[in-house]
């Protein structure tokens, strides 16, 4: 199956570079380019792509509002936010707006293509070191009271802590001495109980509600 991709970035050279990379992959097809968030929303409504590579800083409408609108419809495309090496502080808000993950603009080509396939398949993308820096920067902010995690079982809460540290299902299975399928079942139940769409939202919630904090090292207590 071909994965249909929209490129949303106001820099022509960035879009040209992304298109060049994606056109070498048989299962990826660029179906349109947008230079503003407004154009991205219109293009997605018209072309109904599977994945949008969304820059954060664009004229007319920024990538955060565009992400909120793009993901707020039925059968919405998945959004990968593009950010600079130094991390735009608004990326956090983009994740809350519905993005399925984020990439550094200087990420290797194979990471980009893998990320597109992962989110197109319903997954979420995390770079643990980048996620850690992002969460550390924003975990201390004042937010509206988050949803409660009291309804989770002890094992589900433990799995959520490990998810929040950027661990994969395989790594969590090894850490807890359970099968990978069991981890997948726990993650699915966590998302269902908390009314979350994907692992990105689960990570944000875990930090916001204090289930984990940036200061906690290594394994959960």
Backbone torsions as a table, in degrees:
resi	resn	phi	psi	omega
1	UNK	NA	135.6	179.2
2	UNK	-84.3	131.7	177.9
3	UNK	-91.1	119.9	-177.6
4	UNK	-88.3	127.1	-172.6
5	UNK	-124.0	138.0	171.9
6	UNK	-109.7	136.1	177.6
7	UNK	-103.9	123.4	179.2
8	UNK	-123.5	103.5	-178.9
9	UNK	-160.4	138.4	-177.3
10	UNK	-83.9	-2.4	-180.0
11	UNK	-99.9	115.3	-178.1
12	UNK	-57.1	-38.3	-178.5
13	UNK	-67.2	-36.3	178.0
14	UNK	-65.5	-46.6	179.9
15	UNK	-62.8	-40.7	-179.9
16	UNK	-64.0	-40.2	179.3
17	UNK	-66.5	-42.2	178.4
18	UNK	-63.8	-44.6	179.4
19	UNK	-60.7	-41.5	-178.9
20	UNK	-61.1	-41.5	179.4
21	UNK	-66.1	-47.6	-174.3
22	UNK	-70.2	-30.7	-178.6
23	UNK	-70.3	-11.8	176.8
24	UNK	-85.1	-8.0	-178.0
25	UNK	-101.6	125.1	-175.0
26	UNK	-64.6	-28.3	-175.5
27	UNK	-97.8	5.6	179.7
28	UNK	-119.2	136.7	-179.4
29	UNK	-137.7	125.4	175.5
30	UNK	-81.1	119.1	-176.0
31	UNK	-104.9	0.4	177.6
32	UNK	172.7	160.1	178.4
33	UNK	-130.0	141.8	178.7
34	UNK	-127.8	143.9	-179.6
35	UNK	-105.5	-9.2	176.4
36	UNK	-137.1	163.7	176.5
37	UNK	-62.7	-36.8	179.0
38	UNK	-62.3	-44.0	178.0
39	UNK	-63.2	-37.4	-179.8
40	UNK	-62.2	-42.9	179.6
41	UNK	-63.2	-46.3	179.8
42	UNK	-63.6	-41.2	-178.4
43	UNK	-65.7	-40.0	179.9
44	UNK	-67.0	-38.0	178.3
45	UNK	-64.1	-33.7	-177.2
46	UNK	-83.5	-44.6	-172.9
47	UNK	-94.6	-20.0	-179.9
48	UNK	49.7	62.7	179.9
49	UNK	-72.8	169.0	174.9
50	UNK	-87.1	-36.0	-176.1
51	UNK	-138.5	141.8	173.7
52	UNK	-119.2	126.5	170.5
53	UNK	-90.9	109.1	-168.1
54	UNK	-113.1	117.1	172.2
55	UNK	-72.0	153.4	-179.5
56	UNK	-84.1	-48.7	-173.8
57	UNK	-96.2	102.9	177.4
58	UNK	-137.5	153.6	179.2
59	UNK	-74.3	168.8	178.5
60	UNK	69.1	-59.6	174.7
61	UNK	-142.4	128.3	-177.2
62	UNK	-77.0	172.9	-176.0
63	UNK	-67.9	-23.7	179.6
64	UNK	-68.8	-52.7	179.8
65	UNK	-64.3	-38.4	178.4
66	UNK	-62.7	-41.1	178.2
67	UNK	-62.7	-42.4	179.8
68	UNK	-60.6	-41.8	-179.2
69	UNK	-74.2	-40.1	-178.0
70	UNK	-65.9	-38.9	-176.5
71	UNK	-90.2	-1.8	-176.0
72	UNK	-91.3	13.5	-179.6
73	UNK	-115.5	167.1	177.2
74	UNK	-68.1	145.1	-178.8
75	UNK	51.7	46.5	-177.4
76	UNK	-70.9	149.6	173.9
77	UNK	-70.5	163.0	175.0
78	UNK	-88.9	144.4	-176.7
79	UNK	-117.1	127.2	171.0
80	UNK	-107.4	118.8	-179.4
81	UNK	-82.3	135.2	176.2
82	UNK	-99.0	132.3	-178.8
83	UNK	-136.6	162.7	177.8
84	UNK	-79.1	170.8	-179.2
85	UNK	-59.9	-35.1	-176.5
86	UNK	-80.7	-3.1	179.0
87	UNK	67.6	104.5	171.4
88	UNK	-63.2	132.8	-176.9
89	UNK	-65.8	-18.6	-179.5
90	UNK	-79.7	-3.7	178.8
91	UNK	-60.6	-38.3	179.0
92	UNK	-56.0	-45.9	179.9
93	UNK	-66.0	-31.0	177.8
94	UNK	-66.1	-39.1	176.7
95	UNK	-62.9	-41.9	178.6
96	UNK	-67.3	-25.9	-179.7
97	UNK	-77.0	-10.8	176.4
98	UNK	127.0	4.0	178.3
99	UNK	-66.4	149.4	-178.6
100	UNK	-95.3	3.6	179.1
101	UNK	157.9	-173.1	179.3
102	UNK	-149.5	155.2	179.7
103	UNK	-129.3	148.3	169.3
104	UNK	-78.8	142.8	-177.8
105	UNK	-66.2	-19.3	178.9
106	UNK	-101.1	19.6	178.8
107	UNK	-64.3	147.9	177.6
108	UNK	-58.7	152.7	-177.9
109	UNK	-56.5	-43.0	-177.0
110	UNK	-66.7	-28.8	177.3
111	UNK	-70.6	-37.8	178.3
112	UNK	-63.1	-50.3	-177.6
113	UNK	-66.9	-36.9	176.6
114	UNK	-64.3	-42.1	-179.2
115	UNK	-61.1	-41.7	179.6
116	UNK	-62.0	-42.9	-179.6
117	UNK	-67.6	-38.0	-179.0
118	UNK	-63.4	-49.6	-177.3
119	UNK	-72.5	-32.0	177.4
120	UNK	-63.3	-28.9	-179.2
121	UNK	-87.1	5.2	177.1
122	UNK	99.3	1.1	-179.4
123	UNK	-89.4	-175.2	177.7
124	UNK	-131.7	152.7	-175.0
125	UNK	-112.4	129.8	175.6
126	UNK	-132.9	137.5	165.7
127	UNK	-105.4	107.6	-171.2
128	UNK	-50.2	-43.2	-177.7
129	UNK	-66.7	-38.4	178.9
130	UNK	-70.4	-42.1	178.9
131	UNK	-58.9	-42.5	-179.0
132	UNK	-59.7	-45.9	-179.5
133	UNK	-64.6	-40.4	-179.1
134	UNK	-63.1	-49.0	-177.9
135	UNK	-65.5	-41.3	179.6
136	UNK	-58.2	-36.7	-177.2
137	UNK	-70.4	-32.7	-172.2
138	UNK	-112.4	-7.7	-176.5
139	UNK	-64.7	-25.8	-177.8
140	UNK	-85.7	-4.5	-179.8
141	UNK	-70.1	156.1	175.4
142	UNK	-83.7	129.2	179.5
143	UNK	-128.6	167.0	171.2
144	UNK	-64.3	152.0	-179.2
145	UNK	-54.4	125.7	-177.3
146	UNK	-78.2	166.5	175.9
147	UNK	-62.3	149.7	-178.3
148	UNK	-79.3	145.9	174.9
149	UNK	-106.9	14.2	-177.2
150	UNK	-62.8	-23.7	-178.1
151	UNK	-77.9	-5.6	179.5
152	UNK	-79.9	146.8	172.4
153	UNK	-73.0	168.6	179.9
154	UNK	-60.4	-41.1	-180.0
155	UNK	-69.1	-39.1	178.5
156	UNK	-63.6	-40.4	177.7
157	UNK	-64.0	-37.5	178.6
158	UNK	-65.3	-42.5	177.6
159	UNK	-63.5	-41.7	179.9
160	UNK	-62.7	-38.7	177.3
161	UNK	-59.3	-42.2	-178.6
162	UNK	-72.5	-37.5	174.6
163	UNK	-58.8	-41.9	-177.9
164	UNK	-66.1	-19.2	176.8
165	UNK	-92.1	9.2	175.2
166	UNK	83.4	14.3	-178.5
167	UNK	-79.2	143.9	178.1
168	UNK	-79.4	169.1	177.5
169	UNK	-59.5	-38.9	179.5
170	UNK	-63.7	-43.4	-179.9
171	UNK	-67.2	-38.7	178.7
172	UNK	-65.3	-41.6	178.9
173	UNK	-59.6	-42.6	178.9
174	UNK	-66.2	-40.9	-178.7
175	UNK	-64.6	-38.9	-173.9
176	UNK	-101.6	0.2	179.1
177	UNK	58.8	45.9	175.8
178	UNK	-131.0	172.4	-178.8
179	UNK	-80.2	160.0	178.7
180	UNK	-65.5	-36.0	177.7
181	UNK	-62.9	-36.2	177.7
182	UNK	-65.8	-39.5	177.0
183	UNK	-61.0	-46.2	-179.7
184	UNK	-59.0	-39.2	178.4
185	UNK	-64.6	-43.7	178.3
186	UNK	-61.4	-44.7	-178.9
187	UNK	-62.4	-43.5	179.4
188	UNK	-60.5	-41.4	179.8
189	UNK	-68.5	-37.6	177.7
190	UNK	-60.6	-47.8	-179.3
191	UNK	-62.6	-40.7	-178.9
192	UNK	-66.7	-46.6	-177.6
193	UNK	-64.4	-36.2	-176.2
194	UNK	-93.0	-2.4	179.2
195	UNK	66.8	37.5	-177.3
196	UNK	-104.6	154.1	-178.1
197	UNK	-85.3	-38.8	-174.7
198	UNK	-158.3	-175.1	-175.4
199	UNK	-67.2	-27.4	178.3
200	UNK	-60.0	-50.7	179.7
201	UNK	-64.1	-33.6	178.9
202	UNK	-65.0	-40.9	179.1
203	UNK	-64.2	-47.5	179.6
204	UNK	-58.5	-46.0	-179.1
205	UNK	-63.6	-40.9	-178.6
206	UNK	-59.7	-39.7	178.3
207	UNK	-75.7	-40.7	-177.4
208	UNK	-63.6	-37.7	-176.4
209	UNK	-88.6	-0.8	176.2
210	UNK	83.8	9.8	177.0
211	UNK	-61.8	-35.6	170.2
212	UNK	-135.2	157.5	177.6
213	UNK	-132.4	155.8	-179.1
214	UNK	-57.7	-25.9	-176.1
215	UNK	-78.4	-15.8	-176.8
216	UNK	-73.4	120.2	178.5
217	UNK	-90.5	155.1	166.7
218	UNK	54.6	-130.5	-172.9
219	UNK	-76.9	154.9	178.3
220	UNK	-68.7	154.4	-179.5
221	UNK	-70.3	NA	NA
